[in-house]
Amino acid sequence: MDVSTLLGTTLRQTPADAAPVGHQLLLRAGYVRQLGSGLFSLLPLAWRAMRRVEQLLREEVQAIGGQELSLPVVHPAEVWRASGRWDAVGSELLRFADRRGVEHCLAMTHEEVVAKLVSSEVSSWRQLPQLVFQIQTKFRDEPRARGGLIRVREFVMKDSYSLDRDVQGLHRQYEAHRRAYLRIFERCALPVVVVASDTGMMGGDEAHEFMFVSDVGEDRLALCEASGYAANLEVARFRKEVVDHGPVRPLRKVATPGARTIAQVSEQLSVPAHQLAKHVLYTGVRADGTEVLVVAVVRGDMDANPVAVRQLAGVVELEAAEPAAIRAAALLPGFASAVGLSATQRSALVVVADELIAACTNWVVGANEPDHHLMDAQLGRDFTADVVGPVALAYDGALDEASGQPLRVVRGVEVANIFQLGTTYTDAFGASFLDEQGVARPVVMGSYGIGLGRMLACIAEHHRDERGLAWPVTVAPFPVQLVALGRSAARDHARTLAEELRAAGVGVLLDDRDVGAGVKLTDADLRGLPLRVVVGDRGLARGVVELRRRLRTWRHEGPGTTEEGQTVEVPVVQAVPAIEREVAALFAEIEGA
């Protein structure tokens, strides 16, 4: 490909609304352009890089037995109703009616379709195990599209589905996918951390996420180097130390004028924050669509974990309660607690309390009265909980359960996930098989996804410096950027060299434009192809061309920390084999010799 005919111009200025830095560089280097909120066009260079990633995925999933297929992106509503997700999934599922008034949705995942397909195609234990996958455009009506390709509405995803006769088979395929995903990320030169995660709308028994640790991520992760523990903060566990608040004392009301926050109450009453029982109020939506006020009670120096609260409260949706909803439940915003409610008032709430609330005594809580609190409240005596469990959110410095060492909380971007679905979907669609004894049993499913565009964005974020992108050779749209500097002789020789390299199977982007050397070299750095080859008048006069790696190696701690590669001169007559060797060496550094 020639730069003179390439669609996608480089930009000297960073678009004002573009973040993070990797996305800024994708825009400036002419890889992507935004069409609308969460909607991006991939220009030729980005599309070639995406296809490189796609091929890596295809190779690794096929290596563990995957069969590629293609499933519809438009689904009839009845399919999602059969699984219960038509009503359980929120507005991110884009629903619409066709010209006949029949309801449909744009798929963001395909568990229902696969389970329905299995119900007609699999009937015997002899047909299992199976593994099917596709690489397809999907749509999620994301309310907070941000970060360029990191959080979008339309996206390309590799989704695969394992089909087994029992849980043991599911575990084998789950582990095979975990290893395959790690190989994929290694080949893409993207460091990831595997963390335990919430099953969310997917359901099932167990899930893990593959996280690229970066400040641009929205997810928060709890990590412990001592034990190897890693979990999304949504499901992270930590050691909870029981603090002795003294012997049980009678409940009493005290005035706290103007004190509404934990810090204000703690200061006025001269009690530590860990002796306050914080009541966090949510509006929950049950599976039948009814709303209920959910009260989460945690220690004052901790925060409630909304995912844990949702699960323990048995609701499918959860959001912060509005003041009107709080008052309707006979609670006072800023001074609310579950103490002193009548049986009728209490029956309208779902109260979930953290284990520490049950383990300790003499809590300070709101009095449901302006400028007053209650001291020495006791769970079980003064108020009750419907569920006691791990409600508190892990935090930086909390102690790991196994090692007792501090957890480190970092940000990350989810680039892949794997789920043990079990029979959640196959039961809904009657997808069963006859075992050796002729007994019908449900097919056991797993679901595994990778977002290709998000991967590309994370690779761009990780492999860059102050001059531009620095693609790993396994992902780069071309391994070689060939730059012609000088008069017609240099351009003619560069053209000949490009043709020889292409004939040898080496991908080349030739900058044949009639612009200055500074512009060409700046653009080459910005585009970030792994190996730059310069053919110039001065070099040709000495019978040499210049080779220079964009960066010395991909194995670096973060953007911009690796030294630049050295410029090497090679004789013109040896240019093709020298470039082939250098490209091969770049691949070997990532994929092994």
C-alpha positions as CSV (number, residue, x, y, z in Angstrom):
1,M,0.0,0.0,0.0
2,D,1.2,3.5,-0.8
3,V,0.7,6.5,1.5
4,S,-0.2,8.7,-1.4
5,T,-3.4,6.7,-1.9
6,L,-4.0,5.8,1.7
7,L,-7.4,6.9,3.1
8,G,-6.7,8.4,6.5
9,T,-4.6,11.6,6.9
10,T,-2.4,12.3,9.9
11,L,-3.4,15.2,12.2
12,R,-0.9,17.6,13.8
13,Q,-3.3,18.7,16.5
14,T,-5.1,16.4,19.0
15,P,-8.9,16.6,18.9
16,A,-10.1,18.5,21.9
17,D,-12.5,15.9,23.1
18,A,-10.3,12.8,22.6
19,A,-9.0,10.7,25.5
20,P,-7.2,8.7,26.5
21,V,-3.7,9.2,25.0
22,G,-3.8,6.0,23.0
23,H,-7.1,7.0,21.4
24,Q,-5.7,10.5,20.6
25,L,-2.8,8.8,18.7
26,L,-5.2,6.5,16.8
27,L,-7.0,9.7,15.6
28,R,-3.9,11.6,14.8
29,A,-2.3,8.7,12.9
30,G,-5.4,8.3,10.7
31,Y,-6.6,4.9,12.1
32,V,-10.1,5.8,13.3
33,R,-12.7,8.5,12.9
34,Q,-15.8,9.1,15.1
35,L,-19.2,9.0,13.4
36,G,-21.3,9.4,16.6
37,S,-21.4,8.6,20.3
38,G,-19.8,5.3,20.7
39,L,-19.6,4.8,16.9
40,F,-16.3,4.7,15.0
41,S,-15.2,4.1,11.5
42,L,-12.0,1.9,11.2
43,L,-9.9,3.3,8.4
44,P,-7.7,1.0,6.3
45,L,-4.7,0.9,8.7
46,A,-7.0,0.1,11.7
47,W,-8.9,-2.4,9.8
48,R,-5.8,-4.3,8.8
49,A,-4.7,-4.3,12.4
50,M,-8.1,-5.5,13.5
51,R,-7.9,-8.4,11.0
52,R,-4.5,-9.3,12.4
53,V,-6.0,-9.6,15.8
54,E,-8.9,-11.5,14.4
55,Q,-6.6,-14.1,12.8
56,L,-4.8,-14.6,16.1
57,L,-8.1,-15.2,17.8
58,R,-9.2,-17.6,15.1
59,E,-6.0,-19.6,15.3
60,E,-6.1,-20.0,19.1
61,V,-9.8,-20.9,19.4
62,Q,-9.5,-23.4,16.5
63,A,-6.5,-24.9,18.2
64,I,-8.8,-25.9,21.2
65,G,-11.4,-27.4,18.9
66,G,-13.5,-24.3,17.9
67,Q,-15.8,-24.5,14.9
68,E,-16.5,-21.1,13.4
69,L,-20.1,-20.2,12.4
70,S,-22.2,-17.1,11.9
71,L,-25.3,-16.3,13.9
72,P,-27.9,-13.5,13.3
73,V,-27.4,-10.2,14.9
74,V,-31.1,-9.5,15.0
75,H,-33.0,-11.7,17.4
76,P,-36.8,-12.2,17.9
77,A,-37.9,-11.0,21.3
78,E,-39.4,-14.5,22.0
79,V,-35.9,-15.9,22.1
80,W,-34.8,-13.5,24.9
81,R,-38.1,-13.9,26.7
82,A,-37.6,-17.6,26.9
83,S,-34.4,-17.1,28.9
84,G,-36.0,-14.3,31.0
85,R,-33.5,-11.7,29.8
86,W,-35.9,-9.6,27.7
87,D,-37.2,-8.1,30.9
88,A,-34.1,-8.6,33.1
89,V,-31.7,-6.7,30.9
90,G,-32.0,-2.9,30.9
91,S,-32.1,-0.3,28.2
92,E,-28.6,-1.3,26.9
93,L,-30.5,-4.0,25.0
94,L,-31.8,-2.1,21.9
95,R,-35.3,-3.3,21.3
96,F,-37.4,-2.5,18.2
97,A,-40.4,-3.6,16.2
98,D,-40.3,-4.6,12.5
99,R,-42.9,-3.5,10.0
100,R,-45.3,-6.2,11.2
101,G,-45.0,-5.0,14.7
102,V,-43.0,-8.0,15.9
103,E,-40.5,-7.2,18.6
104,H,-36.8,-7.8,18.0
105,C,-33.5,-6.8,19.5
106,L,-29.9,-6.1,18.3
107,A,-27.8,-8.8,19.9
108,M,-25.0,-8.0,22.3
109,T,-24.4,-11.6,23.0
110,H,-25.7,-15.0,21.7
111,E,-26.3,-17.4,24.6
112,E,-30.0,-17.8,23.7
113,V,-29.4,-18.4,20.1
114,V,-26.8,-21.0,20.7
115,A,-29.0,-22.8,23.3
116,K,-31.9,-22.8,20.8
117,L,-29.7,-24.1,18.1
118,V,-28.4,-26.9,20.3
119,S,-31.9,-27.9,21.1
120,S,-32.4,-29.0,17.5
121,E,-28.9,-30.1,16.6
122,V,-27.6,-32.1,19.6
123,S,-29.5,-35.2,20.7
124,S,-26.9,-37.7,21.9
125,W,-23.9,-37.9,24.2
126,R,-21.9,-38.9,21.2
127,Q,-22.2,-35.4,19.8
128,L,-20.5,-33.8,22.9
129,P,-18.3,-32.0,23.7
130,Q,-18.6,-29.2,21.1
131,L,-17.2,-25.7,20.8
132,V,-18.5,-23.1,18.4
133,F,-17.4,-19.5,17.9
134,Q,-18.0,-16.4,15.7
135,I,-16.4,-13.1,15.2
136,Q,-19.2,-10.6,14.7
137,T,-20.4,-7.0,15.0
138,K,-22.7,-6.5,18.0
139,F,-24.6,-3.6,19.5
140,R,-25.0,-2.4,23.1
141,D,-26.9,0.8,23.7
142,E,-24.2,2.0,26.1
143,P,-25.3,5.1,28.1
144,R,-21.8,6.2,28.8
145,A,-19.7,5.7,25.6
146,R,-16.2,6.9,26.4
147,G,-12.5,6.3,25.9
148,G,-12.6,6.0,22.2
149,L,-12.8,2.3,21.3
150,I,-12.7,1.3,25.0
151,R,-16.4,1.8,25.6
152,V,-18.5,1.9,22.4
153,R,-22.0,1.0,21.3
154,E,-21.2,-0.9,18.1
155,F,-18.3,-3.4,18.5
156,V,-16.7,-6.5,17.0
157,M,-16.6,-9.4,19.4
158,K,-15.3,-13.0,19.3
159,D,-17.8,-15.0,21.3
160,S,-17.5,-18.7,21.7
161,Y,-19.7,-21.3,23.5
162,S,-18.7,-24.6,24.9
163,L,-21.2,-27.5,25.0
164,D,-20.6,-30.4,27.4
165,R,-22.4,-33.3,28.9
166,D,-21.4,-32.5,32.5
167,V,-19.7,-30.0,34.8
168,Q,-16.4,-31.7,34.6
169,G,-16.4,-31.2,30.8
170,L,-17.3,-27.6,31.3
171,H,-14.3,-27.1,33.6
172,R,-12.0,-28.6,31.0
173,Q,-13.2,-26.3,28.3
174,Y,-13.2,-23.3,30.7
175,E,-9.5,-24.0,31.5
176,A,-8.7,-24.5,27.8
177,H,-10.2,-21.1,27.1
178,R,-8.3,-19.5,29.9
179,R,-5.0,-20.8,28.5
180,A,-6.0,-19.9,25.0
181,Y,-6.8,-16.3,26.0
182,L,-3.5,-15.9,27.8
183,R,-1.7,-17.1,24.6
184,I,-3.8,-14.6,22.5
185,F,-2.8,-11.7,24.8
186,E,0.9,-12.8,24.8
187,R,0.9,-12.9,21.0
188,C,-0.7,-9.4,20.9
189,A,1.9,-8.2,23.4
190,L,-0.8,-7.0,25.8
191,P,-0.2,-7.7,29.5
192,V,-3.3,-8.8,31.3
193,V,-4.4,-10.0,34.8
194,V,-7.0,-12.7,35.2
195,V,-9.4,-11.7,38.0
196,A,-12.5,-13.3,39.5
197,S,-15.7,-11.4,38.5
198,D,-19.4,-11.1,38.9
199,T,-21.5,-13.2,36.6
200,G,-23.9,-10.3,36.1
201,M,-26.6,-10.5,33.4
202,M,-25.0,-13.7,32.0
203,G,-25.8,-15.8,35.0
204,G,-24.1,-19.1,35.8
205,D,-21.8,-20.2,38.5
206,E,-18.4,-18.7,38.0
207,A,-16.7,-16.0,35.8
208,H,-13.3,-14.4,35.3
209,E,-12.2,-11.3,33.5
210,F,-8.9,-10.6,31.7
211,M,-7.9,-7.1,32.7
212,F,-5.4,-4.7,31.1
213,V,-4.2,-2.7,34.2
214,S,-4.3,1.0,33.2
215,D,-5.5,4.3,34.7
216,V,-7.8,4.7,31.6
217,G,-10.0,1.8,32.9
218,E,-13.3,2.1,34.7
219,D,-13.1,-1.2,36.5
220,R,-11.3,-1.4,39.8
221,L,-9.3,-4.5,40.8
222,A,-8.0,-5.8,44.1
223,L,-4.6,-7.5,43.8
224,C,-2.3,-9.1,46.2
225,E,1.2,-10.0,45.0
226,A,1.9,-12.1,48.1
227,S,-0.9,-14.6,47.5
228,G,-1.6,-14.0,43.8
229,Y,-5.2,-13.1,44.7
230,A,-6.9,-11.0,41.9
231,A,-10.5,-10.0,41.7
232,N,-12.8,-7.3,40.4
233,L,-13.6,-5.0,43.2
234,E,-17.2,-6.0,42.7
235,V,-16.5,-9.5,44.1
236,A,-13.3,-9.0,46.0
237,R,-13.1,-10.4,49.5
238,F,-10.9,-9.1,52.3
239,R,-10.1,-9.8,55.9
240,K,-12.4,-8.0,58.3
241,E,-11.0,-7.2,61.7
242,V,-13.6,-7.2,64.5
243,V,-13.2,-4.1,66.7
244,D,-14.2,-4.2,70.3
245,H,-16.7,-1.4,71.0
246,G,-17.2,-2.4,74.6
247,P,-20.0,-4.2,76.4
248,V,-23.5,-3.9,75.2
249,R,-25.1,-0.7,76.4
250,P,-28.7,0.6,76.3
251,L,-29.9,2.5,73.2
252,R,-30.0,6.3,73.6
253,K,-30.7,9.3,71.4
254,V,-28.3,12.2,71.1
255,A,-28.5,15.6,69.4
256,T,-26.1,16.1,66.4
257,P,-27.0,19.5,65.0
258,G,-26.0,19.9,61.4
259,A,-24.1,16.6,61.4
260,R,-25.1,14.6,58.3
261,T,-21.8,13.0,57.1
262,I,-19.8,10.3,58.7
263,A,-17.0,12.7,59.4
264,Q,-19.3,15.3,61.0
265,V,-21.0,12.8,63.3
266,S,-17.7,11.2,64.3
267,E,-16.3,14.6,65.3
268,Q,-19.4,15.7,67.2
269,L,-19.8,12.5,69.2
270,S,-16.0,11.9,69.6
271,V,-16.4,8.3,68.3
272,P,-14.3,6.7,65.5
273,A,-15.8,6.3,62.1
274,H,-15.6,2.5,62.4
275,Q,-18.2,2.7,65.2
276,L,-20.8,4.3,62.9
277,A,-23.2,2.0,61.0
278,K,-23.6,3.7,57.7
279,H,-27.0,3.1,56.0
280,V,-26.8,3.3,52.2
281,L,-30.1,3.5,50.5
282,Y,-31.0,2.0,47.1
283,T,-34.0,1.5,44.9
284,G,-34.1,-2.2,43.8
285,V,-36.1,-3.8,41.0
286,R,-37.2,-7.4,41.5
287,A,-37.5,-9.9,38.7
288,D,-41.2,-9.3,38.5
289,G,-40.6,-5.5,37.9
290,T,-41.7,-4.3,41.4
291,E,-39.6,-1.8,43.2
292,V,-38.3,-2.0,46.8
293,L,-36.2,0.2,49.0
294,V,-32.9,-1.6,49.8
295,V,-30.9,-0.6,52.9
296,A,-27.3,-1.7,53.0
297,V,-25.6,-1.3,56.4
298,V,-21.8,-1.1,56.5
299,R,-19.2,0.2,58.9
300,G,-18.8,4.0,58.7
301,D,-15.2,3.9,57.4
302,M,-16.2,1.5,54.5
303,D,-18.4,1.7,51.4
304,A,-21.2,-0.6,50.3
305,N,-20.5,-2.8,47.3
306,P,-23.6,-2.4,45.0
307,V,-23.0,-5.7,43.3
308,A,-23.0,-7.6,46.6
309,V,-26.0,-5.6,47.8
310,R,-27.9,-6.5,44.6
311,Q,-27.1,-10.2,44.9
312,L,-27.9,-10.4,48.6
313,A,-31.1,-8.4,48.3
314,G,-32.3,-10.6,45.4
315,V,-33.0,-7.7,43.0
316,V,-32.0,-7.6,39.3
317,E,-31.4,-3.8,39.2
318,L,-30.1,-1.4,41.8
319,E,-29.6,2.4,41.8
320,A,-29.2,5.1,44.4
321,A,-32.5,5.9,46.0
322,E,-34.1,9.4,45.4
323,P,-35.0,11.4,48.5
324,A,-38.7,11.1,47.7
325,A,-38.4,7.2,47.8
326,I,-36.5,7.4,51.1
327,R,-39.2,9.6,52.7
328,A,-42.0,7.4,51.4
329,A,-40.5,4.6,53.4
330,A,-40.6,6.7,56.6
331,L,-36.9,7.3,56.6
332,L,-35.2,10.7,56.7
333,P,-32.4,11.3,54.2
334,G,-29.1,12.1,56.0
335,F,-30.4,10.6,59.3
336,A,-31.9,7.3,58.1
337,S,-31.6,4.0,59.8
338,A,-33.6,0.8,60.2
339,V,-34.0,1.3,64.0
340,G,-37.4,2.2,65.4
341,L,-39.5,1.3,62.4
342,S,-42.9,-0.3,62.8
343,A,-43.6,-3.7,61.5
344,T,-45.4,-2.3,58.5
345,Q,-42.6,0.1,57.8
346,R,-40.0,-2.6,58.2
347,S,-41.8,-4.9,55.8
348,A,-41.4,-2.4,53.0
349,L,-37.6,-2.6,53.2
350,V,-35.0,-5.1,52.4
351,V,-32.1,-4.7,54.8
352,V,-28.7,-6.3,54.1
353,A,-26.0,-5.9,56.7
354,D,-22.3,-6.5,56.5
355,E,-20.8,-9.3,58.7
356,L,-19.0,-6.7,60.8
357,I,-22.4,-5.1,61.8
358,A,-23.5,-8.5,63.2
359,A,-20.1,-9.1,64.9
360,C,-19.7,-5.9,66.7
361,T,-21.8,-3.9,69.3
362,N,-22.8,-0.3,70.2
363,W,-23.3,1.2,66.8
364,V,-24.1,4.9,66.1
365,V,-26.9,5.1,63.6
366,G,-29.4,7.7,62.3
367,A,-32.5,8.5,64.4
368,N,-34.8,9.2,61.5
369,E,-35.1,12.6,63.1
370,P,-33.5,15.9,62.0
371,D,-30.2,16.6,63.8
372,H,-30.3,13.4,66.0
373,H,-28.6,10.1,66.1
374,L,-28.9,6.9,68.1
375,M,-25.9,5.6,70.1
376,D,-25.3,1.9,71.1
377,A,-27.6,0.3,68.6
378,Q,-27.4,-3.4,68.3
379,L,-28.3,-5.6,65.3
380,G,-30.8,-8.2,66.5
381,R,-32.0,-6.1,69.4
382,D,-32.8,-2.7,67.9
383,F,-33.0,-3.5,64.2
384,T,-33.0,-6.6,62.0
385,A,-31.4,-7.6,58.7
386,D,-33.0,-9.8,56.1
387,V,-29.5,-10.9,55.0
388,V,-26.1,-10.7,56.7
389,G,-23.2,-11.1,54.3
390,P,-20.1,-9.5,52.7
391,V,-21.7,-6.1,51.9
392,A,-18.6,-3.9,52.3
393,L,-16.4,-2.9,49.3
394,A,-12.8,-3.9,49.4
395,Y,-10.4,-0.9,49.5
396,D,-6.7,-0.1,48.9
397,G,-4.8,-1.4,52.0
398,A,-7.5,-3.9,53.1
399,L,-5.9,-7.2,54.1
400,D,-5.9,-10.2,51.8
401,E,-7.8,-13.1,53.4
402,A,-5.1,-15.6,52.5
403,S,-1.9,-13.8,53.2
404,G,-2.9,-11.0,55.5
405,Q,-0.9,-8.6,53.3
406,P,-2.4,-5.3,52.0
407,L,-4.5,-5.4,48.8
408,R,-3.6,-3.0,46.1
409,V,-6.5,-1.5,44.2
410,V,-5.8,-0.5,40.6
411,R,-7.8,0.5,37.6
412,G,-8.2,-1.8,34.6
413,V,-9.9,-2.3,31.3
414,E,-11.8,-5.6,30.7
415,V,-10.6,-7.0,27.4
416,A,-12.1,-10.5,27.7
417,N,-14.4,-12.6,30.0
418,I,-15.2,-16.3,30.5
419,F,-18.4,-17.6,32.1
420,Q,-19.4,-21.0,33.5
421,L,-23.1,-20.9,32.5
422,G,-24.1,-24.4,33.5
423,T,-27.6,-25.2,32.3
424,T,-29.1,-21.7,32.7
425,Y,-29.9,-21.4,29.0
426,T,-30.2,-25.0,27.9
427,D,-32.9,-25.6,30.5
428,A,-34.8,-22.6,29.1
429,F,-34.7,-24.0,25.6
430,G,-35.0,-27.7,26.3
431,A,-31.5,-28.3,24.9
432,S,-30.8,-31.8,26.2
433,F,-29.2,-35.1,25.1
434,L,-29.6,-38.7,25.8
435,D,-26.8,-40.3,27.8
436,E,-25.5,-43.8,27.5
437,Q,-28.4,-45.1,29.6
438,G,-31.0,-43.2,27.4
439,V,-31.7,-40.6,30.1
440,A,-32.3,-37.0,29.0
441,R,-29.8,-34.6,30.5
442,P,-29.4,-30.8,29.8
443,V,-26.3,-29.7,27.8
444,V,-23.9,-27.8,30.0
445,M,-22.7,-24.4,28.5
446,G,-19.8,-22.0,28.9
447,S,-19.5,-18.6,27.3
448,Y,-16.3,-16.8,26.3
449,G,-15.9,-13.3,24.8
450,I,-13.1,-11.0,23.6
451,G,-13.7,-7.4,22.3
452,L,-11.5,-6.8,19.3
453,G,-11.8,-3.0,19.2
454,R,-11.2,-2.7,22.9
455,M,-8.1,-4.9,22.5
456,L,-6.8,-2.6,19.8
457,A,-7.4,0.4,21.9
458,C,-5.5,-1.1,24.9
459,I,-2.6,-2.1,22.7
460,A,-2.4,1.4,21.4
461,E,-2.5,2.7,25.0
462,H,0.3,0.4,26.1
463,H,2.6,0.6,23.1
464,R,3.2,4.3,22.5
465,D,5.6,7.1,23.4
466,E,5.7,10.9,23.0
467,R,6.1,10.6,19.2
468,G,3.2,8.2,18.5
469,L,2.1,4.6,18.4
470,A,4.5,1.7,18.5
471,W,2.7,-1.4,17.3
472,P,3.9,-4.9,18.2
473,V,4.7,-6.7,14.9
474,T,2.0,-9.3,15.4
475,V,-0.7,-6.6,15.4
476,A,0.7,-3.9,13.2
477,P,-1.1,-3.3,9.9
478,F,2.3,-3.6,8.1
479,P,5.6,-4.7,9.6
480,V,7.5,-2.3,7.5
481,Q,7.2,1.5,6.9
482,L,9.3,2.2,3.8
483,V,10.2,5.9,3.5
484,A,11.6,7.4,0.3
485,L,13.7,10.6,0.9
486,G,15.1,12.7,-1.9
487,R,14.8,12.9,-5.7
488,S,13.4,10.5,-8.2
489,A,16.3,8.0,-7.9
490,A,15.5,7.4,-4.2
491,R,11.8,7.1,-5.0
492,D,12.4,4.7,-7.9
493,H,14.6,2.5,-5.7
494,A,12.2,2.6,-2.8
495,R,9.4,1.5,-5.2
496,T,11.6,-1.4,-6.5
497,L,12.5,-2.4,-2.9
498,A,8.8,-2.3,-1.9
499,E,7.9,-4.6,-4.8
500,E,10.7,-7.1,-3.9
501,L,9.6,-7.2,-0.3
502,R,5.9,-7.8,-1.2
503,A,7.0,-10.5,-3.5
504,A,8.9,-12.1,-0.6
505,G,5.7,-11.9,1.6
506,V,6.7,-8.9,3.7
507,G,3.9,-6.3,4.2
508,V,5.1,-2.8,3.3
509,L,3.6,0.7,3.6
510,L,5.5,2.9,1.1
511,D,5.6,6.6,1.8
512,D,5.9,7.9,-1.8
513,R,4.5,11.4,-1.2
514,D,6.1,14.5,-2.6
515,V,6.6,16.1,0.9
516,G,9.6,17.0,3.0
517,A,11.7,14.4,5.0
518,G,10.5,15.8,8.3
519,V,6.9,15.2,7.5
520,K,7.5,11.7,6.4
521,L,9.7,10.7,9.4
522,T,7.2,12.4,11.8
523,D,4.3,10.5,10.2
524,A,6.2,7.2,10.3
525,D,6.8,7.6,14.0
526,L,3.1,8.6,14.5
527,R,1.8,5.6,12.7
528,G,4.0,3.3,14.7
529,L,4.9,0.5,12.3
530,P,7.6,-1.8,13.8
531,L,10.4,-1.4,11.3
532,R,11.2,1.8,9.4
533,V,13.3,1.5,6.3
534,V,14.7,4.8,4.8
535,V,15.9,5.0,1.2
536,G,17.5,8.3,0.6
537,D,19.8,10.0,-1.9
538,R,22.8,10.2,0.5
539,G,22.5,6.6,1.6
540,L,22.2,5.4,-2.0
541,A,25.3,7.3,-2.9
542,R,27.1,5.1,-0.4
543,G,25.2,2.0,-1.5
544,V,23.2,1.6,1.8
545,V,19.7,1.9,3.2
546,E,18.8,2.5,6.8
547,L,16.8,0.2,9.1
548,R,15.4,1.4,12.4
549,R,13.1,-0.3,14.8
550,R,10.2,1.9,16.1
551,L,11.2,0.7,19.6
552,R,13.8,-1.7,20.7
553,T,11.4,-4.2,22.3
554,W,7.8,-4.5,23.3
555,R,8.6,-5.8,26.8
556,H,8.5,-2.5,28.7
557,E,6.8,-1.3,31.9
558,G,4.7,1.4,30.3
559,P,4.4,3.9,27.5
560,G,7.6,5.7,26.5
561,T,9.9,3.8,28.8
562,T,11.8,1.8,26.2
563,E,14.9,3.2,24.5
564,E,14.7,3.9,20.8
565,G,16.0,1.3,18.4
566,Q,19.4,1.9,16.8
567,T,19.7,2.9,13.1
568,V,21.5,0.2,11.1
569,E,22.9,0.6,7.6
570,V,22.8,-2.4,5.3
571,P,24.0,-2.6,1.7
572,V,21.4,-2.0,-0.9
573,V,22.0,-5.5,-2.4
574,Q,21.3,-7.1,1.0
575,A,18.3,-5.0,1.9
576,V,15.6,-7.6,1.3
577,P,17.2,-10.5,3.3
578,A,18.2,-8.0,6.1
579,I,14.7,-6.7,6.4
580,E,13.3,-10.2,6.3
581,R,15.6,-11.2,9.2
582,E,14.7,-8.2,11.2
583,V,11.0,-8.8,10.8
584,A,11.5,-12.4,11.7
585,A,13.4,-11.3,14.8
586,L,10.5,-9.0,15.8
587,F,8.1,-11.9,15.6
588,A,10.4,-14.2,17.5
589,E,10.6,-11.8,20.4
590,I,6.9,-12.0,20.9
591,E,5.9,-15.5,19.7
592,G,9.2,-17.3,20.2
593,A,11.8,-18.6,17.8
